[in-house]
Amino acid sequence: MPLRKHGLPGWLDPVVRVVETVRPRQLSRFLPPQDGAGRQSAVLVLFGEGEQGPELLLMERAGSLRSHAGQPSFPGGALDPEDGDPQGDGPLRAALREAEEETGLDPSGVQLFGVLPKLYIPVSGFVVTPVLGWWREPSPVGVVDPNETARVFTVPVVDLTDPANRATTVHPSGHQGPAFLVESALVWGFTAGIIDRLLHFAGWERPWDRDKQVPLDWRS
């Protein structure tokens, strides 16, 4: 399953440069255990073009799930044996397969153009490969299985870069991280961290108030 950079829209050039140059520790302080522990998984960071310009595809996980319940996230999940080698094309296949299962996305309309370094989510033990794609031929998306997904939505990049929509969350553990208040959702944790670093290294980030804090239970 090849990665292809040919034919991408020009506005994705900064993201392609991020893929080519970013180092693991520039993305997260949580890196895969050196002993190989952790469950191999992948997420699809899918860029499309909507009415307000560039956008990202996100979903909200069902509240009944064992890990990351109710949390907005990229489509994705653990690698299955049929996905193949975790060090090869396995993450690419897994990202597309999971996106299709969770959102109904037609994978044939997606052009994969890069992968970011593998990262680690300590709370769930996942070793995650972020796979980047261009939604060359958009297809209808929505909730496929309500037991897995609460909703599927797109977020314009212009909303993600709007300082009014940015904040810092404080986890009960004391860990602080970037967050986005978009589309009636609080995007935080691993997903927000990836978005934050992509915006930063792509040169799209706008100055925002890092002292503005939002609790994880912001709706209550």
TORMIPA-60171 format. One line per field, with one value per residue: x, y, z of N, C-alpha, C in turn. Coordinates in Angstrom, 1 decimal. Example, Ala and Ser with C-alpha at 12.3 -4.5 7.8 and 13.67 -1.06 7.14 Angstrom:
BEGIN
n_X: 13.2_12.8
n_Y: -5.7_-2.2
n_Z: 7.8_7.1
ca_X: 12.3_13.7
ca_Y: -4.5_-1.1
ca_Z: 7.8_7.1
c_X: 13.2_12.9
c_Y: -3.3_0.0
c_Z: 7.8_7.9
***
This chain:
BEGIN
n_X: 0.9_1.1_2.4_1.5_2.5_2.1_0.0_-1.3_-3.2_-2.0_-2.1_-1.5_1.2_2.8_2.1_3.1_5.8_6.1_5.7_8.0_10.1_9.6_10.4_10.1_10.0_9.3_6.6_5.4_5.9_5.5_6.6_6.9_7.3_10.6_11.0_9.2_6.6_3.1_0.1_-0.2_-1.5_-3.4_-4.2_-6.3_-5.5_-7.2_-7.4_-9.6_-11.5_-13.7_-16.7_-15.6_-13.0_-9.9_-10.3_-10.7_-11.4_-13.2_-14.4_-16.7_-16.3_-18.2_-20.0_-20.0_-17.7_-14.7_-12.2_-11.1_-13.7_-16.5_-14.9_-13.7_-12.1_-9.6_-10.6_-9.8_-7.9_-6.9_-4.4_-5.3_-4.5_-4.8_-4.1_-1.4_2.2_3.2_5.4_5.5_3.3_1.1_-0.1_-1.1_-3.1_-4.7_-5.6_-7.2_-9.1_-10.3_-11.3_-13.3_-14.9_-15.8_-16.9_-18.0_-16.7_-15.5_-12.7_-11.4_-11.4_-9.5_-6.3_-3.3_-0.6_1.5_3.2_3.3_5.8_5.7_3.7_2.8_0.2_-0.2_-2.3_-4.0_-2.3_-1.7_0.3_0.6_0.3_0.1_-1.5_-1.5_-3.8_-5.3_-8.4_-9.4_-11.5_-14.3_-16.6_-19.9_-20.3_-20.9_-22.4_-21.7_-21.8_-23.5_-22.7_-20.0_-19.4_-20.4_-20.9_-20.1_-18.0_-16.8_-14.2_-13.4_-10.2_-9.7_-11.3_-10.0_-7.6_-8.4_-8.0_-9.9_-11.1_-9.4_-7.7_-6.4_-6.4_-6.8_-6.0_-7.5_-5.2_-3.4_-1.9_-1.4_-2.7_-3.1_-6.3_-9.3_-12.2_-14.6_-17.3_-19.3_-17.9_-15.3_-12.2_-9.5_-6.6_-4.8_-5.6_-6.0_-3.4_-1.9_-3.2_-2.5_0.3_0.7_-0.5_1.2_3.8_3.3_3.1_0.7_-0.4_-1.9_-1.3_-2.4_-4.2_-2.6_-3.1_-5.7_-8.0_-9.8_-12.1_-12.4_-14.9_-16.6_-19.1_-20.9
n_Y: -1.2_1.9_5.1_8.3_11.3_12.9_15.1_16.3_18.9_22.3_23.6_21.7_21.3_22.4_20.5_18.1_18.7_18.6_15.9_14.9_15.9_16.1_15.1_12.4_13.2_15.8_15.7_14.3_13.6_11.1_8.1_5.0_2.1_0.8_-1.9_-3.1_-3.4_-2.8_-2.2_-2.4_0.1_2.3_5.5_7.5_10.5_12.6_14.9_17.0_19.0_21.5_23.6_25.8_25.7_23.9_21.0_18.7_15.2_13.9_11.9_11.0_9.0_6.2_6.4_4.1_2.6_0.8_2.1_5.4_6.5_8.3_10.3_12.7_11.9_10.8_8.6_5.2_2.4_-0.7_-2.8_-5.5_-9.0_-9.5_-7.1_-6.9_-6.4_-4.6_-2.9_-2.3_-1.9_-2.3_-0.4_1.5_0.0_-0.6_1.9_2.8_0.7_0.8_3.3_3.1_1.2_2.6_5.1_4.8_5.6_5.7_4.0_4.1_6.6_8.0_9.3_8.3_9.9_10.1_9.2_9.7_9.7_6.8_6.9_6.9_5.9_6.0_5.5_3.6_1.9_1.8_1.7_4.0_4.7_7.6_8.1_9.9_11.4_12.5_13.6_12.8_12.1_12.8_11.0_10.0_10.1_8.8_7.6_4.3_2.0_2.4_1.5_1.8_4.3_7.7_10.0_11.4_13.8_16.8_19.2_22.5_23.7_26.4_26.9_25.4_26.8_29.2_31.4_31.8_29.4_27.8_26.2_25.1_21.9_20.3_17.4_15.0_13.7_15.7_16.2_18.4_19.7_20.6_21.8_21.9_23.7_22.9_22.4_21.8_20.2_19.0_18.7_16.8_15.4_12.7_13.1_15.9_16.7_15.8_17.3_19.9_19.9_19.5_21.8_23.7_23.0_23.1_25.8_27.0_27.7_30.1_32.8_32.0_32.0_30.4_30.2_30.0_27.8_24.8_22.6_19.0_18.1_20.0_20.5_20.0
n_Z: 0.0_-1.2_-0.2_-1.4_-2.6_-4.7_-6.5_-4.4_-2.8_-2.8_-0.3_1.5_1.5_3.7_5.7_4.6_4.8_7.5_8.1_6.9_8.4_11.2_14.6_16.9_19.7_19.4_19.0_21.2_24.7_25.4_24.4_22.5_24.5_25.0_25.2_23.6_24.4_24.5_22.6_19.2_17.1_15.0_13.7_11.6_10.2_8.6_6.1_4.5_2.2_2.8_2.9_4.3_3.7_4.3_6.3_9.1_9.7_12.3_15.1_17.6_20.4_21.5_24.6_26.1_25.8_26.7_26.8_26.6_26.5_25.1_24.1_21.8_18.8_16.3_13.6_14.1_15.5_17.0_15.4_13.3_12.7_10.0_8.9_8.6_8.7_11.5_11.4_8.8_6.2_7.7_9.7_7.8_6.5_8.6_9.6_7.5_7.4_9.9_9.9_7.9_9.1_11.3_10.5_8.0_5.8_2.4_1.5_-0.9_-1.9_-0.6_-0.3_0.9_2.4_4.2_7.3_10.8_13.5_15.6_18.6_22.1_24.2_27.5_29.3_28.1_26.9_24.2_21.3_18.9_15.5_13.7_10.7_7.8_5.6_2.4_1.5_-1.2_-2.9_-1.6_0.5_1.7_5.3_8.6_11.7_12.1_13.8_16.7_19.1_19.1_18.1_18.7_17.2_14.0_12.6_10.8_11.2_10.5_9.7_10.1_12.3_14.2_14.4_15.5_18.0_20.0_20.3_21.6_24.4_27.6_29.0_32.2_33.5_35.9_37.0_37.0_34.8_32.1_29.0_25.5_24.2_22.2_21.6_19.7_17.3_19.2_20.9_23.1_22.3_23.3_25.0_23.4_20.7_20.5_21.1_18.8_16.8_17.7_17.5_14.8_13.7_14.8_13.8_11.1_10.7_11.0_13.3_15.5_17.8_21.2_24.3_26.7_29.3_29.7_31.0_30.7_32.2_32.1_32.4_31.2_30.2_32.2
ca_X: 0.0_2.0_2.2_1.7_2.5_1.8_-1.3_-1.9_-3.4_-0.8_-2.1_-1.0_2.6_3.4_1.9_4.0_7.1_6.1_5.9_9.4_11.1_9.4_11.0_9.1_9.9_8.6_5.2_4.9_6.9_5.2_7.1_6.7_8.3_11.8_10.9_8.3_5.3_2.0_-0.8_0.0_-2.7_-3.2_-5.4_-6.3_-5.6_-7.7_-7.6_-10.5_-11.7_-15.1_-17.1_-14.8_-11.6_-9.3_-10.9_-10.2_-12.5_-13.2_-15.6_-16.9_-16.4_-19.4_-19.7_-19.9_-16.5_-13.8_-11.1_-11.4_-15.2_-17.0_-13.9_-13.5_-10.8_-9.5_-10.9_-8.7_-8.0_-5.8_-4.1_-5.7_-3.5_-4.8_-3.5_0.0_3.4_3.1_6.5_5.4_2.1_0.0_-0.8_-1.9_-4.3_-5.6_-6.2_-8.3_-10.1_-11.0_-12.1_-14.4_-15.8_-16.4_-17.5_-18.6_-15.8_-15.0_-11.2_-10.9_-11.3_-8.5_-4.9_-2.4_0.6_2.6_3.0_4.1_6.4_4.8_3.6_2.3_-0.9_0.1_-3.5_-4.6_-1.2_-1.6_1.3_-0.2_0.9_-0.8_-1.4_-2.1_-4.4_-6.0_-9.8_-9.4_-12.9_-15.1_-17.8_-20.7_-19.8_-21.8_-22.3_-22.0_-22.2_-23.7_-21.9_-18.6_-19.3_-21.6_-21.2_-18.9_-18.1_-15.6_-13.8_-12.6_-8.9_-9.8_-11.8_-8.9_-6.6_-9.0_-7.5_-11.1_-11.5_-8.2_-7.6_-5.6_-7.2_-6.1_-6.6_-7.4_-3.9_-2.6_-1.4_-2.0_-2.5_-3.9_-7.6_-10.0_-13.6_-15.1_-18.4_-19.9_-17.1_-14.0_-11.1_-8.4_-5.8_-3.9_-6.0_-5.7_-1.9_-1.5_-3.6_-1.7_1.7_0.6_-0.8_2.4_5.0_2.9_3.1_-0.7_-0.8_-2.1_-1.1_-3.6_-4.0_-2.4_-3.5_-7.2_-8.2_-11.2_-12.2_-12.8_-16.4_-16.9_-20.5_-21.7
ca_Y: 0.0_3.0_6.5_9.1_12.8_13.5_15.5_16.9_20.4_23.1_24.0_20.6_21.3_22.5_19.2_17.2_19.0_18.2_14.5_14.7_16.5_16.1_14.1_11.9_14.0_17.1_15.4_13.9_13.0_9.6_7.3_3.6_1.4_0.2_-3.4_-3.5_-3.5_-1.9_-2.8_-1.7_0.6_3.4_6.5_8.2_12.0_12.8_16.2_17.2_20.4_21.8_25.0_26.8_25.4_22.7_20.5_17.3_14.3_13.4_11.2_11.0_7.6_5.9_6.5_2.8_1.9_0.6_3.0_6.7_6.6_9.7_11.3_13.0_11.2_10.4_7.2_4.3_1.4_-1.7_-3.6_-6.9_-9.8_-9.4_-5.8_-7.1_-6.0_-3.3_-2.0_-2.0_-1.3_-2.7_0.8_2.1_-0.8_-0.6_3.2_2.9_-0.3_1.3_4.5_2.6_0.5_3.5_6.3_4.5_6.2_4.9_4.2_4.3_8.1_8.5_9.2_8.3_10.6_10.1_8.7_10.4_8.7_6.1_7.5_6.0_6.4_5.2_5.1_2.5_1.0_1.7_2.3_4.6_5.3_8.5_8.0_11.1_11.2_13.5_13.1_13.2_12.0_12.6_10.1_10.2_9.5_8.9_6.6_2.9_1.2_3.3_0.9_2.3_5.7_8.5_10.8_11.7_15.2_17.5_20.5_23.4_24.1_27.8_26.9_24.9_27.8_30.3_31.5_31.7_28.0_27.0_26.2_24.0_21.1_19.8_16.0_14.8_13.3_16.9_16.4_19.5_19.5_21.5_21.4_22.7_23.7_23.0_21.6_21.3_19.1_19.4_17.8_16.9_14.2_12.4_13.7_17.4_16.8_15.7_18.5_21.0_19.9_19.7_23.3_24.4_22.8_23.5_27.2_27.5_28.1_31.5_33.0_31.8_32.1_29.1_30.2_29.7_26.4_24.2_21.3_17.9_18.0_21.4_20.6_19.9
ca_Z: 0.0_-1.2_0.2_-2.6_-2.4_-6.0_-6.7_-3.3_-3.0_-2.4_1.1_2.3_1.5_5.1_6.4_4.1_5.3_8.9_8.0_6.5_9.3_12.7_15.4_17.8_20.9_19.1_19.0_22.5_25.6_25.6_23.2_22.7_25.4_24.3_25.3_22.6_25.0_24.0_21.5_18.0_16.6_14.0_13.5_10.3_10.3_7.3_5.7_3.4_1.8_2.9_2.6_5.0_3.4_4.8_7.5_9.6_10.1_13.7_15.6_19.1_20.7_22.4_26.1_26.8_25.5_27.9_26.8_25.9_26.2_25.0_23.7_20.3_18.3_14.9_13.4_14.3_16.4_17.0_14.2_13.3_12.0_8.5_8.5_8.2_9.5_12.2_11.0_7.4_5.7_8.6_10.2_6.7_6.2_9.8_9.7_6.5_7.7_11.1_9.4_7.2_10.1_12.3_9.9_6.7_4.8_1.3_1.5_-2.3_-2.1_0.3_-0.7_2.1_1.9_5.1_8.6_11.8_14.3_16.6_19.9_23.1_25.1_28.7_30.0_27.5_26.5_22.8_20.5_17.9_14.3_13.0_9.3_7.2_4.3_1.7_1.1_-2.6_-3.3_-0.3_0.5_2.9_6.5_9.7_12.6_11.6_15.0_17.9_20.3_19.0_17.7_19.0_16.1_13.1_12.2_10.3_11.8_9.7_10.3_10.5_13.6_15.1_14.7_16.1_19.5_20.9_20.4_22.2_25.8_28.2_30.0_33.3_33.8_37.3_37.4_37.1_33.5_31.3_27.6_24.7_23.9_21.2_21.8_18.3_16.9_20.4_21.5_23.7_21.8_24.2_25.0_22.3_19.5_20.6_21.0_17.4_16.1_18.2_17.0_13.3_13.5_15.2_12.8_9.7_10.6_10.9_14.7_15.9_19.3_22.0_25.7_27.3_30.7_29.7_31.3_30.6_32.8_31.2_32.5_30.9_29.9_33.4
c_X: 0.9_1.5_2.4_1.5_2.1_0.3_-2.1_-2.2_-2.2_-0.9_-1.7_0.5_3.3_3.2_2.9_5.4_7.2_6.4_7.4_10.4_10.9_10.0_10.0_8.9_9.3_7.1_4.7_6.1_6.7_5.5_6.9_7.7_9.4_11.7_9.9_6.9_4.3_1.3_-0.7_-1.4_-2.4_-4.4_-5.2_-6.5_-5.9_-8.1_-8.6_-10.6_-13.3_-15.5_-16.3_-13.3_-11.2_-10.1_-10.4_-11.5_-12.2_-14.4_-15.6_-17.1_-17.6_-19.0_-19.6_-18.6_-15.6_-12.7_-11.5_-12.8_-15.6_-16.1_-13.8_-12.1_-10.8_-10.0_-9.7_-8.9_-6.8_-5.6_-4.7_-4.6_-3.5_-4.3_-2.1_1.0_3.2_4.3_6.5_4.1_0.9_-0.8_-1.6_-3.2_-5.3_-6.3_-7.4_-9.4_-10.9_-11.9_-13.4_-15.4_-16.5_-17.2_-18.2_-17.8_-15.5_-13.5_-10.7_-10.7_-10.3_-7.1_-4.0_-1.1_1.7_2.2_3.8_4.8_5.4_4.8_2.9_1.2_-0.8_-1.2_-4.1_-3.5_-1.1_-0.4_0.7_0.6_-0.1_-0.5_-2.2_-2.6_-5.1_-7.3_-10.0_-10.8_-13.8_-16.3_-18.6_-20.2_-20.9_-21.6_-22.6_-22.5_-22.3_-23.0_-20.5_-18.5_-20.6_-21.9_-19.9_-19.1_-16.8_-15.4_-13.0_-11.3_-8.9_-10.4_-10.8_-7.9_-7.1_-8.7_-8.7_-11.5_-10.4_-8.2_-6.6_-6.5_-6.3_-6.8_-6.5_-6.0_-2.9_-1.9_-2.1_-1.7_-3.4_-5.3_-8.2_-11.5_-14.3_-16.3_-19.0_-19.2_-15.8_-13.0_-9.9_-7.6_-4.9_-4.3_-5.7_-4.2_-1.4_-1.9_-2.8_-0.3_1.7_0.4_0.5_3.5_4.6_2.9_1.7_-1.2_-0.9_-1.9_-2.4_-3.2_-3.9_-2.8_-5.0_-7.4_-9.6_-11.2_-12.7_-14.3_-17.0_-18.4_-21.4_-21.8
c_Y: 1.2_4.3_7.3_10.6_13.6_13.9_16.1_18.4_21.1_23.4_22.9_20.5_21.4_21.2_18.2_17.4_18.5_16.6_14.1_15.1_16.3_14.9_13.6_12.7_15.4_16.9_15.1_13.4_11.5_8.9_5.9_3.0_0.7_-1.3_-3.9_-3.7_-2.5_-2.6_-1.9_-1.2_1.8_4.3_7.1_9.7_12.4_14.3_16.3_18.7_20.7_23.2_26.1_26.5_24.1_22.3_19.1_16.5_13.8_12.6_11.3_9.6_7.4_6.0_5.2_2.0_1.8_1.6_4.3_7.0_8.1_10.7_11.5_12.4_11.2_9.0_6.4_3.3_0.4_-2.4_-5.0_-7.7_-9.7_-8.0_-5.9_-6.5_-4.6_-2.3_-1.7_-1.3_-1.6_-1.4_1.5_1.4_-0.6_0.8_3.3_1.9_0.2_2.5_4.1_2.0_1.5_4.7_6.0_5.1_5.2_5.0_4.4_5.8_8.8_8.3_9.4_8.9_10.6_9.5_9.5_9.3_8.0_6.7_6.5_6.6_5.5_4.7_3.8_1.5_0.8_2.4_2.7_5.2_6.3_8.4_9.2_10.9_12.5_12.9_13.5_13.2_11.7_11.7_10.4_9.5_9.7_7.7_5.2_2.0_2.1_2.8_1.4_3.8_6.5_9.4_11.0_13.1_15.7_18.8_21.3_23.7_25.5_27.9_26.4_25.9_29.1_30.4_31.4_30.3_27.1_27.2_25.1_23.2_20.6_18.4_15.9_14.3_14.5_17.2_17.5_19.3_20.4_20.9_22.4_22.6_24.0_22.1_21.0_20.2_19.7_18.3_17.9_15.6_14.0_13.1_15.2_17.6_16.8_16.9_19.7_21.1_20.0_21.2_24.1_24.3_23.1_25.0_27.8_28.0_29.7_31.7_32.8_31.8_30.8_29.0_30.0_28.2_26.0_22.9_20.2_17.7_19.4_21.6_20.6_21.1
c_Z: 0.0_-0.7_-1.1_-2.2_-3.6_-6.1_-5.5_-3.5_-2.3_-0.9_2.0_2.3_2.9_5.9_5.9_4.6_6.8_8.9_7.7_7.5_10.8_13.4_16.4_19.1_20.7_19.1_20.4_23.4_25.9_24.3_23.5_23.6_24.6_24.3_24.4_23.1_24.4_22.8_20.3_17.4_15.6_14.0_12.1_10.5_8.9_7.0_4.4_3.1_1.8_2.5_3.2_4.7_4.0_6.1_7.8_9.9_11.5_14.0_17.1_19.5_21.6_23.8_26.8_26.5_26.7_27.9_26.0_25.6_26.1_24.5_22.2_19.9_16.8_14.8_13.6_15.3_16.3_15.7_14.4_12.5_10.5_8.0_8.0_9.2_10.2_11.9_9.5_7.1_6.7_9.2_9.1_6.5_7.4_9.9_8.7_6.9_8.9_10.7_8.7_8.1_11.0_11.7_8.6_5.5_3.7_1.2_0.1_-2.6_-1.3_-0.2_0.5_1.6_3.0_6.5_9.6_12.7_15.3_17.9_20.8_23.9_26.4_29.3_29.4_26.9_25.0_22.2_19.2_16.7_13.7_11.5_8.6_5.8_3.7_1.2_-0.3_-3.2_-2.1_-0.5_1.7_4.1_7.6_10.6_12.0_12.7_16.2_19.1_20.3_18.8_18.1_17.9_15.3_12.6_11.6_11.0_10.9_10.4_10.8_11.9_14.6_15.4_15.3_17.6_20.4_21.2_21.1_23.7_26.3_29.1_31.1_33.7_35.3_37.8_37.5_35.7_32.7_29.9_26.8_24.4_22.9_21.5_20.4_18.1_18.2_21.1_22.1_23.2_22.7_24.1_23.8_21.0_19.4_20.5_19.6_16.6_16.4_17.6_15.4_13.0_13.7_14.1_11.4_9.6_10.6_12.3_14.8_17.4_20.1_23.4_26.4_28.7_30.8_29.9_31.2_31.3_31.9_31.3_32.2_30.6_31.1_34.3
***
